[in-house]
Amino acid sequence: MTMTKQNIFKTSIPYALVGAFFAGNAIADESLSVVGSWSSLPLYKQYEQTFWTKTLPADSKNEFSVSMTTHDQMGISGGDVFRMLGDGVFDVGMTVGDYAVADAPALEGLDVPLLANNAEQAHKMVNAARPMVEKIYETAFNSKVLAIVPYPPQVVFCKAPVSSLADLAGLKIRASGRMTAKFLDALGAQSVNIGFGEVPGALQRGVIDCAVTGAGSGYSAGWWEVTTSLMTIPLGGWDPVITAINLDKWDDLSTEQQNFIQEEVTTKFEKPVWAAAQGDLDQDVACLTGNGECSKGASHNMTLVEPSEADLAYAKTILIEKVLPDWADRAGSHWVKRWNDSVGKVVGIQVAVKGE
């Protein structure tokens, strides 16, 4: 169902103020107002900003003009991005899919933790889930999905020494998504909902003991200053970032323009991000722990905690017996069946469907 203005006015910033970010930039029907993901992180700095403000306009010979900002620069929450996109407040939006699960619980099935230990496995999962995700965005956010790219896998930064998954029980941990929060609760930890930018202060004040995010995100944001241990078990999945365009805007474009945009996004944005994903992960861990050469800047000396086979087996048991059934209740049988027929087949897991 298309989002309504009544939904949108529940956001933290009024329509008029949002419009001010893009006022004066529209010079033709082919102008695009674009909202990127976190302005401080490598995905935006290295890929999103360059693609939308330089590559696309240049390759189109300036048929497309782009005005761009990010949700954090606008002062809106990540959860508002796709709601506002669906209502046409801007043309293109991109942010973490997990931020939108309150509006579309089925979307949690895109980023199931602990099922992909490398970029190749994560890419297979995303490709399998994509038709389901496209349908969710069409029906819940009046939008067309253009790309799905990964942040690095969501690992665990802790300020206290930890050596195994069992050591997380009893700790207060910032989760990176709803399914991760459910996993932490099932593990015996206490999941805490804290915004990414608030994490360092929360760690310093003792509000939380650990926090889950991508290794590269934690490195860029300086989490190594307030934590000591890095547990590389992918507790938060790969936190895929979805790029979507308002469906009304998309339908207003000619077939040639649609094909051009999709081809550009696929070949010059989506593919390069995936190609760099595994190398970026290895590099981020090296930069945080000093285990290996760091080309991104100064390396640090966090203690590297790699998951044991026992940890991975225990985590998968919790996932299958507690986390996925809980998600199935929220998502509904229709979406569970679609997940089983797509992602489930790729990872070798089938979630029970109620009534069958």
C-alpha positions, 0 to 999 in steps of 0.5 A, spaced: 500 500 500 502 506 498 505 510 504 500 516 505 502 523 508 499 522 514 504 516 515 510 521 513 508 527 518 510 522 523 517 523 521 522 527 525 522 533 520 517 537 516 515 536 509 517 543 508 524 543 511 525 537 507 524 540 500 529 546 502 534 541 501 533 540 494 529 547 492 532 550 486 535 544 483 530 542 479 531 544 472 528 539 468 523 532 468 530 529 468 532 532 475 533 527 481 533 529 488 537 523 492 538 521 499 544 517 501 546 513 506 551 515 512 555 521 510 561 519 514 562 512 512 566 509 506 560 506 502 557 514 501 564 517 501 567 512 496 561 510 492 554 513 492 556 520 492 561 519 486 556 515 482 550 520 483 553 526 483 559 525 477 558 518 474 551 518 472 550 526 470 557 525 466 555 518 462 548 521 461 551 527 458 547 531 463 541 529 461 540 527 468 542 533 474 542 530 481 542 534 487 544 530 493 544 529 501 544 524 506 539 522 511 543 524 517 545 531 514 538 532 513 536 530 520 531 525 519 532 518 522 534 512 517 527 509 518 524 515 515 527 514 508 523 509 505 517 512 508 518 519 505 521 516 498 514 512 497 510 519 498 515 522 493 518 527 498 525 526 494 526 521 488 531 516 490 533 514 497 538 509 500 539 506 507 540 500 511 534 495 509 533 493 517 531 501 518 525 499 514 523 493 518 518 496 522 514 498 516 515 491 513 517 485 517 518 481 511 524 485 509 528 482 515 529 476 511 534 479 507 539 480 512 539 474 516 545 473 521 550 468 521 548 465 514 554 468 510 561 468 512 564 471 506 562 476 501 560 471 496 555 467 500 552 474 502 551 476 495 548 469 493 543 470 499 541 477 496 540 475 489 536 470 492 532 475 496 531 480 491 525 478 487 522 478 494 525 485 496 523 488 490 515 486 491 516 489 498 518 495 496 513 496 491 507 494 495 510 497 502 514 503 499 511 505 492 518 504 490 522 500 485 529 497 487 535 499 483 540 496 487 542 492 494 549 492 496 553 490 503 556 494 508 561 489 511 558 484 516 556 486 522 561 484 528 561 485 535 565 491 538 566 490 546 569 494 551 570 488 556 574 482 554 570 476 551 573 470 548 567 466 546 559 467 544 557 465 551 561 471 554 556 475 551 550 473 555 548 478 560 551 484 557 548 490 554 549 490 547 547 495 541 544 491 535 544 493 528 537 490 526 531 487 529 533 480 527 540 481 531 536 484 537 532 477 537 538 473 537 542 477 542 536 476 547 535 469 545 543 468 547 541 471 554 544 478 552 540 484 553 539 488 546 539 495 546 536 500 541 541 506 540 543 510 534 549 509 530 552 516 532 550 515 539 554 508 540 561 511 542 558 515 548 553 510 550 559 505 551 563 510 555 558 512 560 556 504 561 549 504 558 552 498 553 558 493 554 558 492 546 555 494 540 554 491 533 556 494 526 560 493 520 568 493 521 569 498 516 564 503 520 567 502 526 573 503 524 571 510 520 567 512 526 573 511 531 569 505 536 576 502 537 577 508 542 572 506 546 572 498 545 578 493 546 575 486 543 573 485 536 569 479 535 568 477 528 562 472 528 557 475 523 552 477 528 548 482 524 549 479 517 551 484 512 546 490 513 545 490 506 543 498 503 538 498 499 537 503 493 530 505 491 527 510 486 520 513 487 515 508 483 511 515 480 518 518 478 520 511 475 514 511 471 514 518 468 521 516 465 521 513 458 523 506 457 530 508 454 531 513 461 529 507 465 534 502 462 540 507 462 539 508 469 538 501 471 544 499 467 548 505 470 547 503 477 548 495 476 555 496 472 558 502 476 555 502 483 552 495 485 558 491 482 564 495 484 561 495 491 560 487 491 567 486 488 570 490 493 566 487 499 571 481 501 577 485 501 574 491 505 572 486 510 579 483 511 582 490 511 578 493 516 579 487 521 587 488 519 586 496 521 582 495 527 587 489 530 594 490 527 593 483 524 596 485 517 597 491 513 592 497 514 592 501 507 586 506 510 590 509 515 593 508 522 592 501 525 590 499 532 590 494 537 584 491 538 584 484 541 581 479 535 576 474 537 575 469 531 569 465 532 570 457 534 566 452 530 562 451 537 560 458 537 558 458 530 554 451 531 551 454 537 549 460 534 546 457 528 542 453 533 539 459 536 537 462 529 533 456 527 530 454 533 528 461 536 530 467 531 527 465 525 520 462 528 519 469 531 520 472 524 516 468 521 510 470 526 511 477 524 512 476 517 506 472 515 506 465 511 506 468 505 513 471 505 515 465 509 514 461 503 517 466 499 523 466 503 523 458 503 523 458 496 529 463 495 534 464 500 532 458 504 534 454 498 540 457 497 542 456 505 539 450 506 534 452 511 526 451 511 522 455 516 516 452 518 510 455 515 504 456 520 498 452 518 502 447 514 
